[in-house]
């Protein structure tokens, strides 16, 4: 059964790997990214991409109609 999963940090090493694997398993993936260029690449791969900066605030709408979330913090 396909699930809708939110992935933050989807352009990093772990997040990009997880996003690819989830898509390959047939899940619908909503990614949260800060760059339009990276959003476009994720869309080409089959993911939904939402432009947002989680440092500013978490938008509850990002998580609407989702089954799970993979929240990856960028390394500092």
PDB file of N, CA, C and O in Angstrom:
ATOM      1  N   UNK A   1       0.838  -1.176   0.000  1.00  0.00           N
ATOM      2  CA  UNK A   1       0.000   0.000   0.000  1.00  0.00           C
ATOM      3  C   UNK A   1       0.888   1.247   0.000  1.00  0.00           C
ATOM      4  O   UNK A   1       1.791   1.373   0.828  1.00  0.00           O
ATOM      5  N   UNK A   2       0.632   2.141  -0.909  1.00  0.00           N
ATOM      6  CA  UNK A   2       1.397   3.376  -1.028  1.00  0.00           C
ATOM      7  C   UNK A   2       1.054   4.339   0.103  1.00  0.00           C
ATOM      8  O   UNK A   2      -0.110   4.495   0.471  1.00  0.00           O
ATOM      9  N   UNK A   3       2.066   4.972   0.638  1.00  0.00           N
ATOM     10  CA  UNK A   3       1.875   5.968   1.694  1.00  0.00           C
ATOM     11  C   UNK A   3       2.420   7.306   1.211  1.00  0.00           C
ATOM     12  O   UNK A   3       3.268   7.365   0.321  1.00  0.00           O
ATOM     13  N   UNK A   4       1.916   8.374   1.817  1.00  0.00           N
ATOM     14  CA  UNK A   4       2.445   9.709   1.541  1.00  0.00           C
ATOM     15  C   UNK A   4       3.375  10.066   2.694  1.00  0.00           C
ATOM     16  O   UNK A   4       2.967  10.085   3.855  1.00  0.00           O
ATOM     17  N   UNK A   5       4.638  10.350   2.355  1.00  0.00           N
ATOM     18  CA  UNK A   5       5.663  10.578   3.362  1.00  0.00           C
ATOM     19  C   UNK A   5       6.349  11.922   3.106  1.00  0.00           C
ATOM     20  O   UNK A   5       6.739  12.228   1.980  1.00  0.00           O
ATOM     21  N   UNK A   6       6.487  12.709   4.161  1.00  0.00           N
ATOM     22  CA  UNK A   6       7.209  13.973   4.091  1.00  0.00           C
ATOM     23  C   UNK A   6       8.668  13.706   4.432  1.00  0.00           C
ATOM     24  O   UNK A   6       8.969  13.006   5.399  1.00  0.00           O
ATOM     25  N   UNK A   7       9.573  14.266   3.632  1.00  0.00           N
ATOM     26  CA  UNK A   7      11.004  14.144   3.911  1.00  0.00           C
ATOM     27  C   UNK A   7      11.610  15.541   3.957  1.00  0.00           C
ATOM     28  O   UNK A   7      11.570  16.275   2.970  1.00  0.00           O
ATOM     29  N   UNK A   8      12.174  15.907   5.113  1.00  0.00           N
ATOM     30  CA  UNK A   8      12.952  17.144   5.184  1.00  0.00           C
ATOM     31  C   UNK A   8      14.413  16.761   4.972  1.00  0.00           C
ATOM     32  O   UNK A   8      14.803  15.620   5.217  1.00  0.00           O
ATOM     33  N   UNK A   9      15.205  17.705   4.522  1.00  0.00           N
ATOM     34  CA  UNK A   9      16.602  17.399   4.239  1.00  0.00           C
ATOM     35  C   UNK A   9      16.761  16.494   3.035  1.00  0.00           C
ATOM     36  O   UNK A   9      17.727  15.737   2.942  1.00  0.00           O
ATOM     37  N   UNK A  10      15.813  16.572   2.113  1.00  0.00           N
ATOM     38  CA  UNK A  10      15.772  15.647   0.979  1.00  0.00           C
ATOM     39  C   UNK A  10      16.872  15.870  -0.047  1.00  0.00           C
ATOM     40  O   UNK A  10      17.025  15.063  -0.964  1.00  0.00           O
ATOM     41  N   UNK A  11      17.639  16.940   0.083  1.00  0.00           N
ATOM     42  CA  UNK A  11      18.716  17.171  -0.875  1.00  0.00           C
ATOM     43  C   UNK A  11      20.078  16.812  -0.299  1.00  0.00           C
ATOM     44  O   UNK A  11      21.091  16.913  -0.991  1.00  0.00           O
ATOM     45  N   UNK A  12      20.110  16.396   0.956  1.00  0.00           N
ATOM     46  CA  UNK A  12      21.361  15.970   1.572  1.00  0.00           C
ATOM     47  C   UNK A  12      21.660  14.509   1.268  1.00  0.00           C
ATOM     48  O   UNK A  12      20.920  13.853   0.535  1.00  0.00           O
ATOM     49  N   UNK A  13      22.746  14.007   1.836  1.00  0.00           N
ATOM     50  CA  UNK A  13      23.164  12.624   1.566  1.00  0.00           C
ATOM     51  C   UNK A  13      22.121  11.612   2.002  1.00  0.00           C
ATOM     52  O   UNK A  13      21.724  10.753   1.214  1.00  0.00           O
ATOM     53  N   UNK A  14      21.679  11.698   3.229  1.00  0.00           N
ATOM     54  CA  UNK A  14      20.721  10.726   3.752  1.00  0.00           C
ATOM     55  C   UNK A  14      19.337  10.962   3.157  1.00  0.00           C
ATOM     56  O   UNK A  14      18.667  10.019   2.737  1.00  0.00           O
ATOM     57  N   UNK A  15      18.910  12.223   3.123  1.00  0.00           N
ATOM     58  CA  UNK A  15      17.575  12.540   2.624  1.00  0.00           C
ATOM     59  C   UNK A  15      17.376  12.192   1.163  1.00  0.00           C
ATOM     60  O   UNK A  15      16.312  11.707   0.776  1.00  0.00           O
ATOM     61  N   UNK A  16      18.387  12.436   0.350  1.00  0.00           N
ATOM     62  CA  UNK A  16      18.245  12.119  -1.081  1.00  0.00           C
ATOM     63  C   UNK A  16      18.195  10.608  -1.287  1.00  0.00           C
ATOM     64  O   UNK A  16      17.436  10.120  -2.125  1.00  0.00           O
ATOM     65  N   UNK A  17      19.001   9.867  -0.526  1.00  0.00           N
ATOM     66  CA  UNK A  17      18.955   8.405  -0.613  1.00  0.00           C
ATOM     67  C   UNK A  17      17.589   7.890  -0.175  1.00  0.00           C
ATOM     68  O   UNK A  17      16.996   7.046  -0.847  1.00  0.00           O
ATOM     69  N   UNK A  18      17.093   8.395   0.946  1.00  0.00           N
ATOM     70  CA  UNK A  18      15.789   7.957   1.457  1.00  0.00           C
ATOM     71  C   UNK A  18      14.680   8.287   0.475  1.00  0.00           C
ATOM     72  O   UNK A  18      13.787   7.471   0.246  1.00  0.00           O
ATOM     73  N   UNK A  19      14.731   9.485  -0.110  1.00  0.00           N
ATOM     74  CA  UNK A  19      13.705   9.899  -1.075  1.00  0.00           C
ATOM     75  C   UNK A  19      13.687   8.962  -2.275  1.00  0.00           C
ATOM     76  O   UNK A  19      12.619   8.528  -2.706  1.00  0.00           O
ATOM     77  N   UNK A  20      14.854   8.647  -2.815  1.00  0.00           N
ATOM     78  CA  UNK A  20      14.939   7.735  -3.966  1.00  0.00           C
ATOM     79  C   UNK A  20      14.379   6.357  -3.621  1.00  0.00           C
ATOM     80  O   UNK A  20      13.642   5.764  -4.409  1.00  0.00           O
ATOM     81  N   UNK A  21      14.731   5.858  -2.454  1.00  0.00           N
ATOM     82  CA  UNK A  21      14.257   4.541  -2.042  1.00  0.00           C
ATOM     83  C   UNK A  21      12.747   4.523  -1.845  1.00  0.00           C
ATOM     84  O   UNK A  21      12.075   3.582  -2.270  1.00  0.00           O
ATOM     85  N   UNK A  22      12.212   5.554  -1.206  1.00  0.00           N
ATOM     86  CA  UNK A  22      10.764   5.627  -0.982  1.00  0.00           C
ATOM     87  C   UNK A  22      10.004   5.701  -2.301  1.00  0.00           C
ATOM     88  O   UNK A  22       8.971   5.053  -2.465  1.00  0.00           O
ATOM     89  N   UNK A  23      10.517   6.494  -3.242  1.00  0.00           N
ATOM     90  CA  UNK A  23       9.877   6.580  -4.554  1.00  0.00           C
ATOM     91  C   UNK A  23       9.942   5.235  -5.276  1.00  0.00           C
ATOM     92  O   UNK A  23       8.974   4.817  -5.911  1.00  0.00           O
ATOM     93  N   UNK A  24      11.084   4.564  -5.175  1.00  0.00           N
ATOM     94  CA  UNK A  24      11.248   3.264  -5.830  1.00  0.00           C
ATOM     95  C   UNK A  24      10.288   2.224  -5.254  1.00  0.00           C
ATOM     96  O   UNK A  24       9.879   1.294  -5.949  1.00  0.00           O
ATOM     97  N   UNK A  25       9.934   2.386  -3.988  1.00  0.00           N
ATOM     98  CA  UNK A  25       8.985   1.467  -3.349  1.00  0.00           C
ATOM     99  C   UNK A  25       7.526   1.835  -3.642  1.00  0.00           C
ATOM    100  O   UNK A  25       6.602   1.154  -3.197  1.00  0.00           O
ATOM    101  N   UNK A  26       7.335   2.924  -4.396  1.00  0.00           N
ATOM    102  CA  UNK A  26       5.997   3.308  -4.808  1.00  0.00           C
ATOM    103  C   UNK A  26       5.282   4.284  -3.893  1.00  0.00           C
ATOM    104  O   UNK A  26       4.086   4.528  -4.055  1.00  0.00           O
ATOM    105  N   UNK A  27       6.007   4.845  -2.931  1.00  0.00           N
ATOM    106  CA  UNK A  27       5.387   5.812  -2.029  1.00  0.00           C
ATOM    107  C   UNK A  27       5.332   7.185  -2.681  1.00  0.00           C
ATOM    108  O   UNK A  27       6.115   7.487  -3.582  1.00  0.00           O
ATOM    109  N   UNK A  28       4.413   8.003  -2.223  1.00  0.00           N
ATOM    110  CA  UNK A  28       4.322   9.394  -2.650  1.00  0.00           C
ATOM    111  C   UNK A  28       5.135  10.213  -1.649  1.00  0.00           C
ATOM    112  O   UNK A  28       4.878  10.169  -0.446  1.00  0.00           O
ATOM    113  N   UNK A  29       6.111  10.956  -2.153  1.00  0.00           N
ATOM    114  CA  UNK A  29       7.032  11.663  -1.270  1.00  0.00           C
ATOM    115  C   UNK A  29       6.884  13.165  -1.463  1.00  0.00           C
ATOM    116  O   UNK A  29       6.966  13.681  -2.577  1.00  0.00           O
ATOM    117  N   UNK A  30       6.663  13.850  -0.350  1.00  0.00           N
ATOM    118  CA  UNK A  30       6.631  15.319  -0.332  1.00  0.00           C
ATOM    119  C   UNK A  30       7.927  15.775   0.323  1.00  0.00           C
ATOM    120  O   UNK A  30       8.169  15.496   1.497  1.00  0.00           O
ATOM    121  N   UNK A  31       8.751  16.471  -0.433  1.00  0.00           N
ATOM    122  CA  UNK A  31      10.027  16.937   0.092  1.00  0.00           C
ATOM    123  C   UNK A  31       9.939  18.417   0.452  1.00  0.00           C
ATOM    124  O   UNK A  31       9.149  19.167  -0.121  1.00  0.00           O
ATOM    125  N   UNK A  32      10.753  18.810   1.396  1.00  0.00           N
ATOM    126  CA  UNK A  32      10.829  20.204   1.821  1.00  0.00           C
ATOM    127  C   UNK A  32      12.233  20.685   1.495  1.00  0.00           C
ATOM    128  O   UNK A  32      13.215  20.174   2.034  1.00  0.00           O
ATOM    129  N   UNK A  33      12.322  21.676   0.606  1.00  0.00           N
ATOM    130  CA  UNK A  33      13.625  22.155   0.138  1.00  0.00           C
ATOM    131  C   UNK A  33      13.672  23.675   0.151  1.00  0.00           C
ATOM    132  O   UNK A  33      12.640  24.345   0.175  1.00  0.00           O
ATOM    133  N   UNK A  34      14.894  24.206   0.134  1.00  0.00           N
ATOM    134  CA  UNK A  34      15.075  25.662   0.167  1.00  0.00           C
ATOM    135  C   UNK A  34      15.429  26.247  -1.192  1.00  0.00           C
ATOM    136  O   UNK A  34      15.436  27.468  -1.346  1.00  0.00           O
ATOM    137  N   UNK A  35      15.722  25.414  -2.175  1.00  0.00           N
ATOM    138  CA  UNK A  35      16.196  25.886  -3.473  1.00  0.00           C
ATOM    139  C   UNK A  35      15.239  25.455  -4.586  1.00  0.00           C
ATOM    140  O   UNK A  35      14.838  24.293  -4.651  1.00  0.00           O
ATOM    141  N   UNK A  36      14.879  26.387  -5.451  1.00  0.00           N
ATOM    142  CA  UNK A  36      14.008  26.059  -6.579  1.00  0.00           C
ATOM    143  C   UNK A  36      14.679  25.080  -7.525  1.00  0.00           C
ATOM    144  O   UNK A  36      14.018  24.187  -8.056  1.00  0.00           O
ATOM    145  N   UNK A  37      15.977  25.229  -7.747  1.00  0.00           N
ATOM    146  CA  UNK A  37      16.711  24.326  -8.636  1.00  0.00           C
ATOM    147  C   UNK A  37      16.646  22.898  -8.103  1.00  0.00           C
ATOM    148  O   UNK A  37      16.403  21.960  -8.862  1.00  0.00           O
ATOM    149  N   UNK A  38      16.864  22.733  -6.801  1.00  0.00           N
ATOM    150  CA  UNK A  38      16.809  21.398  -6.206  1.00  0.00           C
ATOM    151  C   UNK A  38      15.373  20.868  -6.183  1.00  0.00           C
ATOM    152  O   UNK A  38      15.145  19.667  -6.331  1.00  0.00           O
ATOM    153  N   UNK A  39      14.421  21.763  -5.997  1.00  0.00           N
ATOM    154  CA  UNK A  39      13.007  21.356  -6.044  1.00  0.00           C
ATOM    155  C   UNK A  39      12.664  20.809  -7.427  1.00  0.00           C
ATOM    156  O   UNK A  39      11.974  19.797  -7.546  1.00  0.00           O
ATOM    157  N   UNK A  40      13.144  21.475  -8.462  1.00  0.00           N
ATOM    158  CA  UNK A  40      12.873  21.020  -9.826  1.00  0.00           C
ATOM    159  C   UNK A  40      13.451  19.628 -10.079  1.00  0.00           C
ATOM    160  O   UNK A  40      12.819  18.804 -10.740  1.00  0.00           O
ATOM    161  N   UNK A  41      14.653  19.364  -9.557  1.00  0.00           N
ATOM    162  CA  UNK A  41      15.274  18.044  -9.732  1.00  0.00           C
ATOM    163  C   UNK A  41      14.474  16.961  -9.025  1.00  0.00           C
ATOM    164  O   UNK A  41      14.311  15.858  -9.546  1.00  0.00           O
ATOM    165  N   UNK A  42      13.974  17.282  -7.830  1.00  0.00           N
ATOM    166  CA  UNK A  42      13.170  16.304  -7.097  1.00  0.00           C
ATOM    167  C   UNK A  42      11.845  16.036  -7.803  1.00  0.00           C
ATOM    168  O   UNK A  42      11.361  14.905  -7.824  1.00  0.00           O
ATOM    169  N   UNK A  43      11.265  17.082  -8.379  1.00  0.00           N
ATOM    170  CA  UNK A  43      10.023  16.903  -9.126  1.00  0.00           C
ATOM    171  C   UNK A  43      10.249  15.999 -10.335  1.00  0.00           C
ATOM    172  O   UNK A  43       9.412  15.153 -10.648  1.00  0.00           O
ATOM    173  N   UNK A  44      11.385  16.180 -11.013  1.00  0.00           N
ATOM    174  CA  UNK A  44      11.720  15.330 -12.161  1.00  0.00           C
ATOM    175  C   UNK A  44      11.838  13.865 -11.740  1.00  0.00           C
ATOM    176  O   UNK A  44      11.543  12.961 -12.521  1.00  0.00           O
ATOM    177  N   UNK A  45      12.273  13.641 -10.500  1.00  0.00           N
ATOM    178  CA  UNK A  45      12.428  12.278  -9.991  1.00  0.00           C
ATOM    179  C   UNK A  45      11.103  11.674  -9.537  1.00  0.00           C
ATOM    180  O   UNK A  45      11.025  10.478  -9.254  1.00  0.00           O
ATOM    181  N   UNK A  46      10.052  12.510  -9.468  1.00  0.00           N
ATOM    182  CA  UNK A  46       8.735  12.000  -9.099  1.00  0.00           C
ATOM    183  C   UNK A  46       8.228  12.428  -7.745  1.00  0.00           C
ATOM    184  O   UNK A  46       7.137  12.028  -7.338  1.00  0.00           O
ATOM    185  N   UNK A  47       8.999  13.234  -7.038  1.00  0.00           N
ATOM    186  CA  UNK A  47       8.586  13.703  -5.716  1.00  0.00           C
ATOM    187  C   UNK A  47       7.826  15.020  -5.831  1.00  0.00           C
ATOM    188  O   UNK A  47       7.979  15.757  -6.805  1.00  0.00           O
ATOM    189  N   UNK A  48       7.020  15.296  -4.840  1.00  0.00           N
ATOM    190  CA  UNK A  48       6.429  16.628  -4.695  1.00  0.00           C
ATOM    191  C   UNK A  48       7.469  17.457  -3.939  1.00  0.00           C
ATOM    192  O   UNK A  48       8.060  16.964  -2.978  1.00  0.00           O
ATOM    193  N   UNK A  49       7.699  18.679  -4.345  1.00  0.00           N
ATOM    194  CA  UNK A  49       8.690  19.529  -3.683  1.00  0.00           C
ATOM    195  C   UNK A  49       8.030  20.820  -3.218  1.00  0.00           C
ATOM    196  O   UNK A  49       7.370  21.515  -3.990  1.00  0.00           O
ATOM    197  N   UNK A  50       8.222  21.123  -1.950  1.00  0.00           N
ATOM    198  CA  UNK A  50       7.678  22.334  -1.357  1.00  0.00           C
ATOM    199  C   UNK A  50       8.843  23.211  -0.931  1.00  0.00           C
ATOM    200  O   UNK A  50       9.728  22.770  -0.197  1.00  0.00           O
ATOM    201  N   UNK A  51       8.838  24.453  -1.394  1.00  0.00           N
ATOM    202  CA  UNK A  51       9.878  25.398  -0.981  1.00  0.00           C
ATOM    203  C   UNK A  51       9.555  25.929   0.407  1.00  0.00           C
ATOM    204  O   UNK A  51       8.498  26.521   0.627  1.00  0.00           O
ATOM    205  N   UNK A  52      10.474  25.713   1.336  1.00  0.00           N
ATOM    206  CA  UNK A  52      10.285  26.203   2.706  1.00  0.00           C
ATOM    207  C   UNK A  52      11.625  26.184   3.411  1.00  0.00           C
ATOM    208  O   UNK A  52      12.521  25.416   3.061  1.00  0.00           O
ATOM    209  N   UNK A  53      11.744  27.039   4.404  1.00  0.00           N
ATOM    210  CA  UNK A  53      12.917  27.064   5.253  1.00  0.00           C
ATOM    211  C   UNK A  53      12.455  26.719   6.657  1.00  0.00           C
ATOM    212  O   UNK A  53      11.787  27.519   7.311  1.00  0.00           O
ATOM    213  N   UNK A  54      12.804  25.552   7.110  1.00  0.00           N
ATOM    214  CA  UNK A  54      12.336  25.096   8.410  1.00  0.00           C
ATOM    215  C   UNK A  54      12.968  25.865   9.567  1.00  0.00           C
ATOM    216  O   UNK A  54      12.514  25.747  10.706  1.00  0.00           O
ATOM    217  N   UNK A  55      14.008  26.650   9.292  1.00  0.00           N
ATOM    218  CA  UNK A  55      14.577  27.499  10.336  1.00  0.00           C
ATOM    219  C   UNK A  55      13.631  28.632  10.704  1.00  0.00           C
ATOM    220  O   UNK A  55      13.680  29.149  11.820  1.00  0.00           O
ATOM    221  N   UNK A  56      12.770  29.017   9.768  1.00  0.00           N
ATOM    222  CA  UNK A  56      11.827  30.109  10.021  1.00  0.00           C
ATOM    223  C   UNK A  56      10.636  29.629  10.834  1.00  0.00           C
ATOM    224  O   UNK A  56      10.317  30.199  11.877  1.00  0.00           O
ATOM    225  N   UNK A  57       9.988  28.593  10.360  1.00  0.00           N
ATOM    226  CA  UNK A  57       8.840  28.051  11.082  1.00  0.00           C
ATOM    227  C   UNK A  57       8.388  26.761  10.410  1.00  0.00           C
ATOM    228  O   UNK A  57       8.623  26.539   9.222  1.00  0.00           O
ATOM    229  N   UNK A  58       7.749  25.939  11.181  1.00  0.00           N
ATOM    230  CA  UNK A  58       7.162  24.714  10.637  1.00  0.00           C
ATOM    231  C   UNK A  58       5.744  25.048  10.194  1.00  0.00           C
ATOM    232  O   UNK A  58       4.948  25.573  10.973  1.00  0.00           O
ATOM    233  N   UNK A  59       5.444  24.749   8.972  1.00  0.00           N
ATOM    234  CA  UNK A  59       4.093  24.991   8.468  1.00  0.00           C
ATOM    235  C   UNK A  59       3.283  23.709   8.584  1.00  0.00           C
ATOM    236  O   UNK A  59       3.612  22.707   7.948  1.00  0.00           O
ATOM    237  N   UNK A  60       2.229  23.732   9.389  1.00  0.00           N
ATOM    238  CA  UNK A  60       1.414  22.520   9.547  1.00  0.00           C
ATOM    239  C   UNK A  60       0.905  21.962   8.220  1.00  0.00           C
ATOM    240  O   UNK A  60       0.716  20.752   8.092  1.00  0.00           O
ATOM    241  N   UNK A  61       0.682  22.822   7.240  1.00  0.00           N
ATOM    242  CA  UNK A  61       0.164  22.357   5.949  1.00  0.00           C
ATOM    243  C   UNK A  61       1.127  21.388   5.264  1.00  0.00           C
ATOM    244  O   UNK A  61       0.706  20.569   4.447  1.00  0.00           O
ATOM    245  N   UNK A  62       2.404  21.477   5.590  1.00  0.00           N
ATOM    246  CA  UNK A  62       3.374  20.563   4.988  1.00  0.00           C
ATOM    247  C   UNK A  62       3.070  19.106   5.334  1.00  0.00           C
ATOM    248  O   UNK A  62       3.409  18.188   4.586  1.00  0.00           O
ATOM    249  N   UNK A  63       2.425  18.918   6.479  1.00  0.00           N
ATOM    250  CA  UNK A  63       2.202  17.567   6.977  1.00  0.00           C
ATOM    251  C   UNK A  63       0.755  17.093   6.817  1.00  0.00           C
ATOM    252  O   UNK A  63       0.410  16.002   7.270  1.00  0.00           O
ATOM    253  N   UNK A  64      -0.088  17.900   6.181  1.00  0.00           N
ATOM    254  CA  UNK A  64      -1.480  17.500   5.967  1.00  0.00           C
ATOM    255  C   UNK A  64      -1.550  16.325   4.999  1.00  0.00           C
ATOM    256  O   UNK A  64      -0.783  16.247   4.039  1.00  0.00           O
ATOM    257  N   UNK A  65      -2.469  15.425   5.264  1.00  0.00           N
ATOM    258  CA  UNK A  65      -2.704  14.265   4.405  1.00  0.00           C
ATOM    259  C   UNK A  65      -1.457  13.408   4.218  1.00  0.00           C
ATOM    260  O   UNK A  65      -1.219  12.882   3.131  1.00  0.00           O
ATOM    261  N   UNK A  66      -0.664  13.267   5.272  1.00  0.00           N
ATOM    262  CA  UNK A  66       0.512  12.408   5.200  1.00  0.00           C
ATOM    263  C   UNK A  66       0.386  11.262   6.194  1.00  0.00           C
ATOM    264  O   UNK A  66      -0.327  11.351   7.193  1.00  0.00           O
ATOM    265  N   UNK A  67       1.086  10.205   5.896  1.00  0.00           N
ATOM    266  CA  UNK A  67       1.083   9.033   6.760  1.00  0.00           C
ATOM    267  C   UNK A  67       2.300   8.977   7.676  1.00  0.00           C
ATOM    268  O   UNK A  67       2.250   8.379   8.751  1.00  0.00           O
ATOM    269  N   UNK A  68       3.398   9.606   7.241  1.00  0.00           N
ATOM    270  CA  UNK A  68       4.629   9.548   8.021  1.00  0.00           C
ATOM    271  C   UNK A  68       5.523  10.723   7.639  1.00  0.00           C
ATOM    272  O   UNK A  68       5.312  11.387   6.624  1.00  0.00           O
ATOM    273  N   UNK A  69       6.522  10.959   8.477  1.00  0.00           N
ATOM    274  CA  UNK A  69       7.498  12.012   8.190  1.00  0.00           C
ATOM    275  C   UNK A  69       8.890  11.522   8.560  1.00  0.00           C
ATOM    276  O   UNK A  69       9.086  10.877   9.591  1.00  0.00           O
ATOM    277  N   UNK A  70       9.842  11.836   7.710  1.00  0.00           N
ATOM    278  CA  UNK A  70      11.252  11.573   7.972  1.00  0.00           C
ATOM    279  C   UNK A  70      11.898  12.948   8.097  1.00  0.00           C
ATOM    280  O   UNK A  70      12.112  13.637   7.100  1.00  0.00           O
ATOM    281  N   UNK A  71      12.206  13.336   9.328  1.00  0.00           N
ATOM    282  CA  UNK A  71      12.723  14.679   9.607  1.00  0.00           C
ATOM    283  C   UNK A  71      14.222  14.598   9.798  1.00  0.00           C
ATOM    284  O   UNK A  71      14.711  14.072  10.798  1.00  0.00           O
ATOM    285  N   UNK A  72      14.948  15.130   8.820  1.00  0.00           N
ATOM    286  CA  UNK A  72      16.412  15.091   8.858  1.00  0.00           C
ATOM    287  C   UNK A  72      16.918  16.517   9.042  1.00  0.00           C
ATOM    288  O   UNK A  72      16.612  17.409   8.249  1.00  0.00           O
ATOM    289  N   UNK A  73      17.685  16.711  10.085  1.00  0.00           N
ATOM    290  CA  UNK A  73      18.284  18.019  10.368  1.00  0.00           C
ATOM    291  C   UNK A  73      19.583  18.156   9.610  1.00  0.00           C
ATOM    292  O   UNK A  73      20.348  17.195   9.535  1.00  0.00           O
ATOM    293  N   UNK A  74      19.861  19.325   9.041  1.00  0.00           N
ATOM    294  CA  UNK A  74      21.155  19.500   8.392  1.00  0.00           C
ATOM    295  C   UNK A  74      22.271  19.507   9.442  1.00  0.00           C
ATOM    296  O   UNK A  74      22.070  19.949  10.573  1.00  0.00           O
ATOM    297  N   UNK A  75      23.423  19.021   9.056  1.00  0.00           N
ATOM    298  CA  UNK A  75      24.536  19.040  10.004  1.00  0.00           C
ATOM    299  C   UNK A  75      25.025  20.475  10.180  1.00  0.00           C
ATOM    300  O   UNK A  75      24.999  21.275   9.244  1.00  0.00           O
ATOM    301  N   UNK A  76      25.452  20.770  11.348  1.00  0.00           N
ATOM    302  CA  UNK A  76      25.913  22.137  11.654  1.00  0.00           C
ATOM    303  C   UNK A  76      27.397  22.173  11.839  1.00  0.00           C
ATOM    304  O   UNK A  76      27.962  23.235  12.102  1.00  0.00           O
TER     305      UNK A  76
END
